[in-house]
């Protein structure tokens, strides 16, 4: 065990060890419902110019070019780092000794880190392909049409700044709600409003939705 720890916390393996530890801690918090797995994602929607009739263009991101798009950034980084960590460990253990006395330790380590990343990229991209269907995104118009849908809360709480829910067909949505409220992980919530700017839904509990529906019915009916 001591030998393994010495290996993973020495150069160049440590380049991937530290990020891997951080990512594992992130996933522990995510599985506990304390963090949204899409917290680091950027809005990459392509806007159109309605007046000129020309579609705006955006340069492909590095991740799109490498085939690492279609999933939350945290998923892509985790897979990439896992593969790179595994390969750098093997390269350091079996390849580095062959160059002892020929190249400096720093140069050997740097080259191995580069090789590990180059090998990890296509493998991570290959692993991401079957996962993309679980993170399907939809156009804003369709999101507007989801108002009234019942979802299940996947985070431990939901407030004005934080919350995530999943639809029956597996879509992960960022949700917000007024506080105080008693909604918690596993609770059924209803989408009542969509904010295009923040790409979030305002939700209420099923009981609140029923109360809102009842109060909206005219008394003479």
C-alpha positions in Angstrom: 0.0 0.0 0.0 2.8 2.4 0.9 4.5 1.6 -2.5 1.2 2.4 -4.3 0.7 5.7 -2.5 4.3 6.6 -3.3 3.6 5.9 -6.9 0.4 7.9 -7.2 1.6 10.9 -5.3 4.9 11.2 -7.2 5.6 13.0 -10.5 4.1 12.7 -13.0 1.2 10.6 -11.6 0.3 13.3 -9.2 -0.8 15.5 -12.1 -3.9 13.2 -12.4 -4.1 12.0 -8.8 -5.1 15.4 -7.3 -7.9 16.1 -9.9 -9.1 12.6 -9.4 -9.4 13.1 -5.6 -11.3 16.4 -6.2 -13.6 14.7 -8.7 -14.4 11.8 -6.4 -15.3 14.2 -3.6 -17.5 16.1 -6.1 -19.4 12.9 -7.0 -19.9 12.0 -3.3 -21.6 15.4 -2.8 -23.5 15.0 -6.1 -24.8 11.5 -5.1 -25.9 12.9 -1.7 -27.9 15.5 -3.6 -25.9 18.5 -2.3 -24.4 19.6 -5.7 -25.9 19.8 -9.2 -23.8 17.7 -11.6 -24.2 20.4 -14.3 -22.9 23.2 -12.0 -19.8 23.9 -14.1 -21.5 23.7 -17.5 -21.6 26.8 -19.7 -24.5 27.8 -21.9 -23.3 27.1 -25.5 -26.6 27.7 -27.3 -26.2 29.2 -30.8 -28.2 32.4 -31.2 -29.9 33.5 -34.5 -30.3 37.0 -35.9 -34.0 37.3 -36.6 -33.6 40.6 -38.4 -31.0 39.5 -40.9 -32.2 35.9 -41.2 -28.7 34.6 -40.7 -27.8 32.0 -38.1 -25.1 33.1 -35.7 -22.1 30.8 -35.6 -20.0 29.8 -32.7 -16.6 28.1 -32.8 -16.6 24.5 -31.7 -15.3 24.1 -28.2 -12.3 21.9 -27.5 -14.5 19.3 -25.9 -16.8 19.2 -29.0 -13.8 18.8 -31.3 -12.4 15.9 -29.1 -15.8 14.2 -29.0 -16.2 14.8 -25.2 -19.4 16.9 -25.6 -23.0 15.8 -25.0 -22.6 15.1 -21.3 -22.1 17.4 -18.2 -18.5 18.8 -18.0 -18.0 16.9 -14.8 -18.7 13.5 -16.4 -16.3 14.2 -19.3 -13.5 15.4 -17.0 -14.0 12.4 -14.7 -13.7 9.9 -17.5 -10.8 11.7 -19.0 -8.9 11.8 -15.7 -9.6 8.2 -14.9 -8.2 6.9 -18.1 -5.2 9.3 -17.9 -4.5 8.3 -14.3 -4.6 4.6 -15.2 -2.2 5.0 -18.2 0.2 7.3 -16.4 0.5 4.8 -13.5 1.3 1.9 -15.9 3.7 4.0 -18.0 5.6 5.2 -14.9 5.8 1.7 -13.6 6.8 -0.2 -16.7 8.1 2.3 -19.3 10.0 4.9 -17.2 12.7 2.5 -16.0 13.7 1.8 -19.6 14.8 5.5 -20.0 16.7 5.8 -16.7 20.1 7.5 -17.4 19.0 8.4 -20.9 16.5 11.2 -20.3 15.9 13.3 -17.3 13.1 12.3 -14.9 11.3 15.6 -15.6 11.4 15.1 -19.4 10.4 11.4 -19.1 7.5 12.4 -16.8 6.3 15.2 -19.0 6.3 12.9 -22.1 4.4 10.2 -20.3 1.8 12.6 -19.1 1.3 13.8 -22.6 1.1 10.2 -23.9 -1.4 9.3 -21.2 -3.7 12.2 -22.1 -3.5 11.4 -25.8 -4.5 7.8 -25.1 -7.2 8.8 -22.6 -9.0 11.3 -25.0 -10.3 8.8 -27.6 -11.2 6.2 -24.8 -13.1 8.8 -22.9 -14.9 9.9 -26.1 -15.8 6.3 -26.8 -17.2 5.9 -23.2 -19.2 9.1 -23.5 -21.2 8.0 -26.6 -23.6 5.7 -24.9 -24.1 8.2 -22.1 -25.2 11.1 -24.3 -28.8 9.8 -24.5 -29.2 10.3 -20.8 -28.3 14.0 -21.1 -30.5 15.0 -24.1 -31.1 18.8 -24.3 -34.2 20.3 -25.9 -35.0 23.6 -27.6 -36.5 26.4 -25.5 -39.9 26.1 -27.1 -40.1 22.5 -26.0 -39.1 23.5 -22.5 -41.9 26.0 -22.4 -44.3 23.3 -23.2 -43.2 21.2 -20.2 -45.0 23.5 -17.8 -47.3 21.5 -15.6 -45.1 18.4 -15.8 -44.6 16.4 -12.6 -40.9 15.6 -11.8 -39.0 14.1 -8.9 -36.5 16.2 -6.9 -33.0 14.7 -7.0 -31.3 17.2 -4.7 -31.6 17.3 -0.9 -33.3 20.7 -1.1 -34.6 23.3 -3.5 -34.5 27.1 -3.1 -34.1 30.3 -5.2 -30.5 29.4 -6.2 -30.2 25.6 -6.1 -32.1 22.5 -7.1 -32.4 19.7 -9.6 -35.2 17.3 -10.7 -35.6 14.5 -13.1 -38.5 13.9 -15.5 -40.2 10.6 -16.1 -38.2 10.1 -19.3 -34.9 10.8 -17.6 -34.3 14.5 -18.4 -32.3 16.3 -15.7 -33.7 19.8 -15.1 -32.4 22.7 -13.0 -35.3 23.9 -10.7 -35.9 26.7 -8.2 -38.5 27.3 -5.6 -39.6 29.9 -3.1 -38.4 29.4 0.5 -39.2 28.3 3.1 -40.6 25.0 1.7 -40.5 21.4 2.8 -39.5 19.8 -0.5 -36.7 17.4 -0.3 -35.0 14.6 -2.3 -37.5 12.2 -3.8 -40.4 14.6 -3.5 -42.7 15.1 -6.5 -42.7 18.7 -7.8 -44.6 20.4 -10.6 -43.1 22.8 -13.2 -45.0 26.0 -13.2 -42.7 28.5 -14.9 -39.6 28.5 -17.2 -36.9 31.1 -17.1 -35.1 31.2 -20.5 -32.3 33.4 -19.2 -31.2 31.1 -16.4 -32.6 27.9 -18.1 -34.4 27.0 -14.8 -37.9 26.0 -13.8 -39.9 27.3 -10.9 -41.5 24.4 -9.1 -44.1 23.8 -6.4 -45.1 20.7 -4.5 -48.0 18.6 -5.7 -50.1 19.8 -2.8 -49.4 23.4 -3.8 -50.3 22.7 -7.4 -53.6 21.2 -6.3 -54.4 24.2 -4.2 -53.5 26.6 -7.1 -55.7 24.6 -9.5 -58.6 24.5 -7.0 -58.4 28.3 -6.4 -58.4 29.0 -10.1 -61.8 27.2 -10.7 -64.8 29.6 -10.6 -67.2 29.0 -7.7 -70.2 28.8 -10.0 -68.9 25.7 -11.8 
